[in-house]
């Protein structure tokens, strides 16, 4: 944050989440082609019997929550270090 003057604005998590969704869609198409297990869609480590129509929305919800927590933490540190936001 200090070295690169990195700043985050409130609600930047939405752009990150959009890119996450794009990445997830690509993974959904690539996994069957390469017999991959990206995002653990083939061999789920948690709730292995959960169907994809429940697992994928759950993944999206958990990811959005984590992005929100990360943004809040980053904004808190940014405020304490007096790094101005990009607004």
C-alpha positions in Angstrom: 0.0 0.0 0.0 2.7 2.4 1.0 5.4 1.5 -1.6 3.0 1.7 -4.6 0.6 4.3 -3.4 -2.1 1.7 -3.8 -5.5 3.0 -2.9 -9.0 1.5 -2.9 -12.3 3.2 -3.0 -15.5 2.1 -1.3 -17.3 -0.5 -3.4 -14.3 -1.5 -5.4 -15.3 -5.0 -4.5 -17.9 -5.0 -7.2 -15.4 -4.7 -10.0 -13.3 -7.4 -8.4 -16.4 -9.6 -8.1 -17.3 -9.0 -11.7 -13.9 -10.3 -12.8 -14.2 -13.2 -10.4 -17.5 -14.2 -12.2 -15.9 -13.9 -15.6 -13.0 -16.1 -14.4 -15.5 -18.6 -12.9 -17.4 -18.8 -16.3 -14.2 -19.5 -18.1 -13.3 -22.2 -15.6 -16.7 -23.8 -16.1 -16.0 -24.1 -19.8 -12.3 -25.1 -19.5 -12.6 -27.7 -16.8 -14.3 -30.3 -19.0 -11.9 -29.7 -21.9 -8.8 -30.3 -19.8 -10.3 -32.6 -17.2 -9.4 -30.0 -14.7 -10.5 -29.3 -11.1 -10.2 -25.6 -11.0 -12.4 -24.1 -8.2 -12.7 -27.7 -7.0 -15.7 -28.1 -9.3 -14.9 -31.8 -10.0 -13.7 -33.0 -6.6 -15.1 -30.7 -3.9 -13.1 -30.7 -0.7 -16.1 -29.3 1.3 -19.6 -30.8 0.9 -18.5 -33.3 -1.8 -22.0 -34.5 -2.5 -23.4 -30.9 -3.1 -24.6 -30.4 -6.6 -23.1 -27.6 -8.8 -26.4 -25.7 -8.8 -25.9 -25.2 -5.0 -22.1 -25.3 -4.9 -21.5 -22.5 -7.4 -23.9 -19.9 -5.9 -22.5 -20.8 -2.5 -19.0 -20.1 -3.8 -20.2 -16.8 -5.2 -21.8 -15.8 -1.9 -18.7 -16.7 0.2 -16.4 -15.0 -2.3 -18.5 -11.8 -2.2 -18.4 -11.8 1.6 -14.6 -12.3 1.6 -14.2 -9.5 -0.9 -16.2 -7.2 1.3 -14.2 -8.1 4.4 -11.0 -7.6 2.5 -12.2 -4.2 1.2 -13.2 -3.1 4.8 -9.8 -4.2 6.1 -7.9 -2.4 3.4 -10.0 0.8 3.8 -9.3 0.6 7.6 -5.6 0.3 7.1 -5.7 3.0 4.4 -7.4 5.4 6.8 -4.9 4.7 9.6 -1.9 5.2 7.3 -3.5 8.4 5.9 -3.4 7.2 2.3 -5.8 9.3 0.4 -8.5 7.5 -1.7 -8.8 7.8 -5.4 -12.0 9.8 -5.4 
